[in-house]
Amino acid sequence: MSGVGVIGAGYWGPNLIRNFVAGGAYDEVFACDKDAKRLDSICKQIPSVRGYADVEELLANPAVEAIAIATPVRTHFALAKAGLARGKHVLIEKPMTFNSREAEELIALAASKGLMLMVDHTFLFTGAVEKMREIVKSGELGPCYYIDSVRVNLGLFQNDVDVIWDLTPHDLSIIAYALDAHPKLIRAIGHSCAGQGMVDVAYLSVEYHEGFSAMFHASWLSPTKVRRMVVAGSKRMIVWDDMEAVDKLRVYDKGVELKRLSAEDPSKIQVEYRTGDVSVPKLEATEALRKMTAHFADCCRGKATPICGGEKGLDVVRVLEASTISLKNGSRAVAIEDGALVPV
């Protein structure tokens, strides 16, 4: 018998439980939460799920070969470390940890025990992101110039992380996966508009390599919910609007070409605009979380290599940590050099 335990039955935990049960990769699915009402609710909704009020009791069950952590980020490290110490494979909700030191320790511990450590970056398993990666890898876009991402809504306000930590991990992980891009320089601008002391509106600038950067707008204070990303290449451009019911991804045959008219005078240039067709690729419709949980099970059993393993989670945490340093230092740039964060 094989089992997976989901720690945290609040906002995201029930979604993980539902997909682990429906996926069938594990014989048993367990739920763990200190809140008796939450635990009773999920066990009534899915009668096959067995509930635990105590984490240690869950980890002591030999049938539990893996755990998924869906709790506030400040608790991730201790829970993941305890799971790995008991020989369990671990899946952690984003962001992986509250700082890079904790992430590095978990990666080392998992490696020493031969266990799987994976981060739940669910968007990597959506049809839109899979297609985006395919298009980028094909060379259809040409070299990428920039990415513009907007992820705003009204709430949900968090009490342990700011809006950058809450919303931008999605898009940071998408860029790393779809473009194989590695962040080099980070700047952040943010404000606590609601007055609760936590940054709730922010702009994050990330430079990846020469000629390619990304801008992120994140907010808990928008009257409308927007989930939109523009990927601009030299040949074509992609617009992904996740709020669209259909046709979420569009590829535009549009671009700009600059022709230098004088070798002696750089200011003399001719701008030519190209406007062509718009195509709407067909996207895989399987629920992303179903694919993610199945991928986790396959990785735990050596059948697959994780696309969002611990090292990928660490990369995201480094950017988030750099954004915090930047915010505290008047939006001063922070470089990532050999894994270290260096104010510029």
DAZIUR-V443055 format. One record per residue. RES is the residue in three letters. PHI is phi in degrees with one decimal (* if undefined). OMEGA is omega as a letter, one per 30 degrees, with the letter a starting at -180 (none if undefined). Layout:
BEGIN
RES_PHI_OMEGA / RES_PHI_OMEGA
END
This chain:
BEGIN
MET_*_l / SER_-123.6_a / GLY_-141.4_l / VAL_-128.3_l / GLY_-111.0_l / VAL_-104.1_a / ILE_-96.1_a / GLY_108.6_a / ALA_-116.4_a / GLY_-90.7_a / TYR_-74.8_a / TRP_-100.2_a / GLY_-52.8_l / PRO_-58.9_l / ASN_-66.7_l / LEU_-63.6_a / ILE_-59.0_a / ARG_-58.6_a / ASN_-77.0_l / PHE_-63.9_l / VAL_-65.1_a / ALA_-67.7_a / GLY_-68.9_l / GLY_76.1_a / ALA_-74.2_l / TYR_-117.9_l / ASP_-71.0_a / GLU_-133.0_l / VAL_-125.1_a / PHE_-115.6_l / ALA_-120.3_l / CYS_-133.8_l / ASP_-160.0_l / LYS_-72.2_a / ASP_-81.8_a / ALA_-62.5_a / LYS_-66.5_l / ARG_-61.3_a / LEU_-63.0_l / ASP_-63.9_a / SER_-63.4_a / ILE_-68.8_l / CYS_-70.5_l / LYS_-76.2_l / GLN_-66.4_a / ILE_-127.0_a / PRO_-58.0_a / SER_-74.6_a / VAL_-82.3_l / ARG_-100.7_a / GLY_-100.0_l / TYR_-130.0_l / ALA_-94.1_a / ASP_-121.9_a / VAL_-63.0_a / GLU_-62.2_l / GLU_-66.3_l / LEU_-63.2_a / LEU_-66.6_l / ALA_-76.6_a / ASN_-74.8_a / PRO_-65.0_l / ALA_-75.9_a / VAL_-84.2_l / GLU_-94.8_a / ALA_-148.9_l / ILE_-129.5_l / ALA_-120.6_a / ILE_-104.9_a / ALA_-126.7_a / THR_-126.4_l / PRO_-55.8_a / VAL_-59.4_a / ARG_-64.3_a / THR_-96.0_a / HIS_-58.2_a / PHE_-60.4_a / ALA_-62.0_a / LEU_-68.0_l / ALA_-65.2_l / LYS_-62.5_l / ALA_-62.9_l / GLY_-64.7_l / LEU_-63.1_l / ALA_-62.7_l / ARG_-92.6_l / GLY_81.6_a / LYS_-100.7_l / HIS_-68.4_a / VAL_-132.0_l / LEU_-114.9_a / ILE_-118.6_l / GLU_-64.4_a / LYS_-74.2_f / PRO_-70.7_a / MET_-57.0_a / THR_-144.8_a / PHE_-85.1_l / ASN_-158.3_a / SER_-70.7_l / ARG_-60.9_l / GLU_-64.0_l / ALA_-62.7_l / GLU_-62.5_l / GLU_-65.1_l / LEU_-65.7_l / ILE_-60.9_l / ALA_-65.0_a / LEU_-65.3_l / ALA_-61.3_a / ALA_-64.4_a / SER_-66.0_a / LYS_-102.4_a / GLY_66.7_a / LEU_-110.1_l / MET_-84.5_l / LEU_-127.1_a / MET_-135.5_a / VAL_-110.2_a / ASP_-81.0_l / HIS_-93.8_a / THR_-59.0_a / PHE_-62.5_l / LEU_-65.3_a / PHE_-102.0_l / THR_-77.8_l / GLY_-60.1_a / ALA_-66.3_a / VAL_-71.2_l / GLU_-61.3_l / LYS_-69.3_l / MET_-58.7_l / ARG_-61.0_l / GLU_-60.4_a / ILE_-66.1_l / VAL_-61.9_a / LYS_-64.6_a / SER_-72.0_a / GLY_85.1_a / GLU_-62.0_a / LEU_-81.0_a / GLY_77.9_l / PRO_-58.4_a / CYS_-82.3_l / TYR_-85.3_a / TYR_-162.0_l / ILE_-128.8_l / ASP_-120.2_a / SER_-124.5_l / VAL_-124.4_l / ARG_-135.9_a / VAL_-132.7_l / ASN_-169.1_l / LEU_-96.2_a / GLY_82.7_f / LEU_-80.3_l / PHE_-67.5_l / GLN_-106.2_l / ASN_-108.6_a / ASP_-122.0_l / VAL_-139.4_l / ASP_-85.9_a / VAL_-67.7_l / ILE_-65.9_l / TRP_-64.6_a / ASP_-77.8_a / LEU_-104.8_a / THR_-75.1_l / PRO_-53.9_l / HIS_-56.6_a / ASP_-75.0_l / LEU_-61.8_l / SER_-69.5_l / ILE_-64.4_a / ILE_-64.5_l / ALA_-60.9_a / TYR_-78.5_a / ALA_-74.1_a / LEU_-116.0_a / ASP_50.8_a / ALA_-99.5_a / HIS_-119.2_a / PRO_-66.1_a / LYS_-117.8_a / LEU_-139.3_a / ILE_-126.0_l / ARG_-132.8_l / ALA_-135.1_l / ILE_-125.2_a / GLY_-153.8_a / HIS_-141.5_l / SER_-100.4_a / CYS_-72.4_a / ALA_-78.7_l / GLY_82.0_a / GLN_-90.9_l / GLY_91.9_l / MET_-103.8_l / VAL_-60.5_a / ASP_-116.1_l / VAL_-134.3_a / ALA_-151.4_l / TYR_-126.9_a / LEU_-120.0_l / SER_-111.1_l / VAL_-128.3_l / GLU_-97.0_a / TYR_-99.2_l / HIS_-154.5_a / GLU_-55.7_l / GLY_89.0_a / PHE_-138.8_l / SER_-145.2_l / ALA_-139.1_l / MET_-119.6_a / PHE_-122.5_l / HIS_-113.0_a / ALA_-126.5_a / SER_-155.1_l / TRP_-99.8_a / LEU_-123.0_l / SER_-106.7_l / PRO_-69.8_l / THR_-123.7_l / LYS_-92.9_a / VAL_-125.4_l / ARG_-134.6_a / ARG_-139.2_l / MET_-134.1_l / VAL_-112.5_l / VAL_-113.1_a / ALA_-102.7_l / GLY_-109.7_a / SER_-72.6_a / LYS_-104.1_a / ARG_-140.7_a / MET_-136.0_l / ILE_-113.6_l / VAL_-121.5_l / TRP_-112.0_l / ASP_-115.7_a / ASP_-73.8_l / MET_-84.6_l / GLU_-70.8_l / ALA_-68.4_l / VAL_-133.5_l / ASP_52.9_a / LYS_-66.9_a / LEU_-117.6_l / ARG_-129.8_l / VAL_-112.5_a / TYR_-104.9_l / ASP_-87.4_a / LYS_-133.8_l / GLY_-177.7_a / VAL_-130.2_l / GLU_-123.8_l / LEU_-108.1_l / LYS_-114.7_l / ARG_-77.7_a / LEU_-93.8_a / SER_-143.0_l / ALA_-70.0_a / GLU_-84.8_a / ASP_-120.0_a / PRO_-60.9_a / SER_-76.5_a / LYS_-89.5_a / ILE_-133.1_l / GLN_-117.0_a / VAL_-100.2_l / GLU_-119.7_a / TYR_-103.8_l / ARG_-113.7_l / THR_-128.3_a / GLY_-124.8_a / ASP_-76.8_l / VAL_-115.7_l / SER_-114.8_l / VAL_-121.5_a / PRO_-67.7_l / LYS_-77.6_a / LEU_-113.5_l / GLU_-63.6_a / ALA_-99.6_a / THR_-61.7_a / GLU_-57.6_a / ALA_-60.4_a / LEU_-67.3_l / ARG_-64.4_l / LYS_-68.1_a / MET_-64.8_a / THR_-65.4_l / ALA_-66.6_l / HIS_-62.9_l / PHE_-59.3_l / ALA_-61.4_l / ASP_-63.6_l / CYS_-66.0_l / CYS_-61.0_a / ARG_-99.9_l / GLY_75.2_a / LYS_-92.8_a / ALA_-153.8_l / THR_-101.9_a / PRO_-64.4_l / ILE_-86.1_l / CYS_-139.3_l / GLY_-75.3_a / GLY_-58.3_a / GLU_-63.9_l / LYS_-66.1_l / GLY_-63.5_l / LEU_-63.7_l / ASP_-57.8_l / VAL_-66.8_a / VAL_-60.3_l / ARG_-60.8_l / VAL_-65.4_l / LEU_-63.2_l / GLU_-63.3_l / ALA_-64.0_l / SER_-64.4_l / THR_-64.4_l / ILE_-63.1_l / SER_-61.5_l / LEU_-61.3_a / LYS_-74.7_a / ASN_-118.3_l / GLY_62.9_l / SER_67.7_l / ARG_-63.8_a / ALA_-68.3_l / VAL_-128.0_l / ALA_-95.7_l / ILE_-106.6_a / GLU_-125.1_a / ASP_52.7_l / GLY_85.3_l / ALA_-96.8_l / LEU_-97.5_a / VAL_-124.6_l / PRO_-58.8_a / VAL_-97.3_none
END
